[in-house]
Amino acid sequence: MYVLISLIGEERRGVFWFIALQECPGAIITAYLMRTEQLSSEGALESLRQSCESVCPNDGFLEQLKMFEEMGFKVNRGSPIYKRFRLKVLGDSYNRGEKIDSSKFGADPGLPVEVLSGVEAIPNGGDNRTPAYRCKKCRRVVALQENVVDHIPGEGETAFEWHKRKSGNRFNRSDESECSSIFVEPLRWMTAVEEGALEGKLSCAHCEARLGYFNWSGIQCSCGSWITPAFQLHKSRVDKSTV
């Protein structure tokens, strides 16, 4: 099993985390076949069952293998599919009563790069400028574009269901003008979230201006979509710029 993990190459750590492969040898072999042979999850399982009829990943693993397929047979941490899955995992952990500490949050984009270097450096691509959101009052960076979790306007929770795309990327069809807020992953400056409350205000870590709201049970966007769990920043409280 661990030999197969090493064969996945540079993606092995992401795949290992993504589908908890250590718990299901059949899943890692299926993922390996999917990547190396460019097979769908169904095709890879069918191929594997020709050698081992007893292979039967549970529904959770099958769902994650489909997500692996949707992301092009790699773990794309920038994909809305991956981000929604990661938030779902955190939400499930919270609902089970587990403590969600800041080690499971995204890096604070407002900290200097040298401070982040020992934690989780934010790639800046040399001279490339990264889209960012700043507190309108004090200009502190509160989120990068990569922290934003996209959704489809007006479709409620179904906006986060993923199916094989037939034409284009559904997550890129959203019209931001319809939404008065952006939704992001939990970030390390969100101390109110780390304290364990079900819901509360999100305030700037520098000037304490109110930026938005969070709720582990979900928040409805102005466009009609229901986001769960939700970490909401009001567009009227932030400015979009670059870093």
C-alpha positions as CSV (number, residue, x, y, z in Angstrom):
1,M,0.0,0.0,0.0
2,Y,2.7,2.5,0.9
3,V,4.6,1.6,-2.2
4,L,1.6,2.6,-4.2
5,I,1.5,5.9,-2.4
6,S,5.0,6.6,-3.4
7,L,4.2,5.8,-7.0
8,I,1.6,8.6,-7.1
9,G,4.6,10.9,-7.2
10,E,4.5,14.6,-6.2
11,E,0.8,14.4,-5.5
12,R,1.2,11.5,-3.0
13,R,0.8,13.7,0.2
14,G,-2.3,15.4,-1.2
15,V,-4.0,12.2,-2.4
16,F,-3.1,10.5,0.9
17,W,-4.9,13.2,2.9
18,F,-7.7,13.7,0.4
19,I,-9.2,10.2,0.4
20,A,-7.6,8.8,3.6
21,L,-6.0,6.1,1.5
22,Q,-4.4,4.4,4.5
23,E,-7.9,3.3,5.5
24,C,-8.9,1.8,2.1
25,P,-6.2,0.0,0.0
26,G,-8.8,-0.4,-2.8
27,A,-9.2,3.4,-3.0
28,I,-5.5,4.1,-3.4
29,I,-5.2,1.5,-6.2
30,T,-8.2,3.0,-7.9
31,A,-6.8,6.5,-7.6
32,Y,-3.5,5.3,-9.0
33,L,-5.2,3.7,-12.0
34,M,-7.3,6.8,-12.5
35,R,-4.2,9.0,-12.6
36,T,-1.9,6.8,-14.6
37,E,-4.5,5.5,-17.1
38,Q,-6.7,8.6,-17.2
39,L,-9.7,6.4,-16.3
40,S,-12.9,7.5,-14.7
41,S,-13.6,6.3,-11.2
42,E,-16.1,3.8,-12.6
43,G,-13.6,2.6,-15.2
44,A,-10.8,2.2,-12.7
45,L,-13.0,0.3,-10.3
46,E,-14.2,-2.0,-13.2
47,S,-10.6,-2.6,-14.2
48,L,-9.6,-3.4,-10.6
49,R,-12.5,-5.7,-10.0
50,Q,-11.3,-7.9,-12.9
51,S,-8.4,-8.8,-10.6
52,C,-10.1,-8.5,-7.3
53,E,-13.9,-8.8,-7.3
54,S,-14.2,-8.0,-3.5
55,V,-13.0,-4.4,-4.0
56,C,-15.9,-2.2,-2.8
57,P,-15.0,1.3,-1.5
58,N,-17.8,2.8,0.7
59,D,-19.9,5.7,-0.5
60,G,-17.6,8.3,1.1
61,F,-14.6,7.0,-0.8
62,L,-16.5,6.7,-4.0
63,E,-17.6,10.4,-3.6
64,Q,-14.0,11.5,-3.1
65,L,-12.8,9.5,-6.0
66,K,-15.3,11.2,-8.2
67,M,-14.0,14.5,-6.9
68,F,-10.5,13.4,-7.7
69,E,-11.7,12.8,-11.2
70,E,-13.4,16.2,-11.4
71,M,-10.1,17.9,-10.5
72,G,-8.3,16.2,-13.4
73,F,-6.7,13.3,-11.5
74,K,-4.8,15.5,-9.2
75,V,-5.4,17.3,-5.9
76,N,-6.0,20.9,-6.8
77,R,-6.2,22.9,-3.6
78,G,-7.4,25.9,-5.5
79,S,-10.4,24.1,-6.9
80,P,-13.8,25.1,-5.6
81,I,-14.5,21.3,-5.3
82,Y,-11.6,20.8,-3.0
83,K,-12.3,23.9,-0.9
84,R,-16.0,22.9,-0.4
85,F,-14.9,19.4,0.6
86,R,-12.4,20.8,3.1
87,L,-15.0,23.0,4.6
88,K,-17.4,20.1,4.8
89,V,-14.9,18.1,6.7
90,L,-14.4,21.0,9.2
91,G,-18.1,21.4,9.5
92,D,-18.6,17.7,10.2
93,S,-15.9,17.9,12.8
94,Y,-17.5,20.8,14.5
95,N,-20.9,19.1,14.5
96,R,-19.3,16.1,16.2
97,G,-18.2,18.4,19.0
98,E,-14.5,18.3,18.1
99,K,-12.4,21.4,18.8
100,I,-11.5,23.3,15.7
101,D,-8.2,25.0,16.4
102,S,-6.3,27.4,14.2
103,S,-3.9,24.8,12.9
104,K,-6.8,23.7,10.6
105,F,-7.4,27.2,9.3
106,G,-5.8,28.9,6.4
107,A,-2.7,31.1,6.9
108,D,-3.3,34.7,7.9
109,P,-2.6,36.7,4.7
110,G,-2.1,39.9,6.7
111,L,1.1,38.7,8.4
112,P,4.5,39.5,6.9
113,V,5.9,36.8,4.7
114,E,8.8,36.2,7.1
115,V,6.4,35.5,9.9
116,L,4.5,33.0,7.7
117,S,7.6,31.2,6.5
118,G,7.7,28.9,9.5
119,V,4.0,28.2,9.4
120,E,2.5,28.2,5.9
121,A,4.0,30.5,3.4
122,I,1.7,32.2,0.9
123,P,3.0,31.8,-2.6
124,N,3.6,35.1,-4.3
125,G,5.1,34.0,-7.5
126,G,8.0,36.4,-7.5
127,D,6.9,39.6,-9.2
128,N,3.3,38.3,-9.7
129,R,0.6,40.3,-7.9
130,T,-2.0,38.3,-6.0
131,P,-5.6,39.6,-5.8
132,A,-6.5,40.3,-2.2
133,Y,-9.2,41.8,0.0
134,R,-8.3,44.5,2.5
135,C,-10.1,46.0,5.5
136,K,-11.6,49.2,4.2
137,K,-10.8,51.0,7.4
138,C,-7.2,50.2,8.1
139,R,-6.1,48.5,4.8
140,R,-5.0,45.2,6.5
141,V,-5.1,42.2,4.1
142,V,-7.8,39.9,5.4
143,A,-8.1,37.4,2.5
144,L,-6.5,36.4,-0.8
145,Q,-8.4,35.4,-3.8
146,E,-7.2,31.8,-3.2
147,N,-9.0,31.9,0.2
148,V,-12.4,32.6,-1.5
149,V,-14.8,29.7,-1.8
150,D,-16.9,30.3,-4.9
151,H,-20.6,29.4,-5.2
152,I,-23.3,29.5,-7.9
153,P,-25.8,32.3,-7.3
154,G,-29.4,31.4,-6.4
155,E,-29.2,27.7,-6.2
156,G,-29.0,27.2,-2.4
157,E,-27.1,24.2,-1.1
158,T,-27.2,22.5,-4.6
159,A,-24.7,25.2,-5.6
160,F,-22.1,23.1,-3.9
161,E,-23.0,19.8,-5.4
162,W,-20.4,18.7,-8.0
163,H,-21.2,16.7,-11.0
164,K,-19.2,15.9,-14.1
165,R,-19.1,19.2,-16.1
166,K,-20.5,19.0,-19.6
167,S,-19.7,22.6,-20.6
168,G,-17.3,24.8,-18.8
169,N,-16.8,25.4,-15.1
170,R,-20.0,25.9,-13.2
171,F,-18.2,27.7,-10.4
172,N,-16.9,30.4,-12.9
173,R,-20.4,31.3,-14.0
174,S,-21.2,33.3,-10.9
175,D,-22.0,37.0,-11.3
176,E,-20.3,38.7,-8.4
177,S,-22.6,41.7,-8.8
178,E,-25.5,39.6,-7.5
179,C,-23.7,38.9,-4.2
180,S,-23.1,41.4,-1.5
181,S,-20.6,39.2,0.3
182,I,-17.7,36.9,-0.4
183,F,-17.3,33.6,1.5
184,V,-13.8,32.4,2.5
185,E,-12.2,29.5,4.3
186,P,-11.6,30.0,8.0
187,L,-8.4,32.0,8.5
188,R,-6.0,32.3,11.4
189,W,-6.9,35.9,12.2
190,M,-10.5,34.8,12.9
191,T,-10.1,34.4,16.7
192,A,-13.8,34.4,17.3
193,V,-14.1,31.2,15.2
194,E,-11.3,29.5,17.1
195,E,-13.0,30.2,20.4
196,G,-15.6,27.7,19.5
197,A,-18.8,29.7,19.1
198,L,-21.5,28.5,16.7
199,E,-21.8,31.9,15.2
200,G,-20.4,35.4,15.7
201,K,-18.9,38.6,14.2
202,L,-15.7,38.6,12.1
203,S,-13.7,41.7,13.1
204,C,-10.4,43.0,11.6
205,A,-7.4,41.7,13.6
206,H,-5.8,45.2,13.4
207,C,-8.5,47.8,13.9
208,E,-11.4,45.6,15.1
209,A,-13.8,47.0,12.4
210,R,-16.6,44.6,11.7
211,L,-16.0,42.8,8.4
212,G,-18.6,40.1,8.4
213,Y,-20.1,37.1,10.2
214,F,-19.6,33.4,10.6
215,N,-22.0,30.6,11.3
216,W,-21.1,26.9,11.4
217,S,-24.8,26.2,10.6
218,G,-24.7,28.3,7.5
219,I,-25.6,31.7,6.1
220,Q,-27.7,32.6,3.1
221,C,-26.0,34.8,0.6
222,S,-27.9,37.8,-0.9
223,C,-28.1,35.8,-4.2
224,G,-30.1,33.1,-2.5
225,S,-27.4,30.4,-2.1
226,W,-27.0,28.8,1.3
227,I,-23.4,28.3,2.4
228,T,-22.6,25.8,5.1
229,P,-20.4,26.4,7.1
230,A,-20.1,30.1,6.3
231,F,-17.3,32.6,6.8
232,Q,-18.7,35.8,5.3
233,L,-17.0,39.1,4.5
234,H,-19.2,41.9,3.4
235,K,-18.0,43.6,0.2
236,S,-19.0,46.9,1.6
237,R,-16.4,46.4,4.4
238,V,-13.5,45.4,2.2
239,D,-11.6,46.7,-0.8
240,K,-10.2,44.4,-3.5
241,S,-6.6,45.1,-4.4
242,T,-3.3,43.2,-4.9
243,V,-0.4,42.2,-2.8
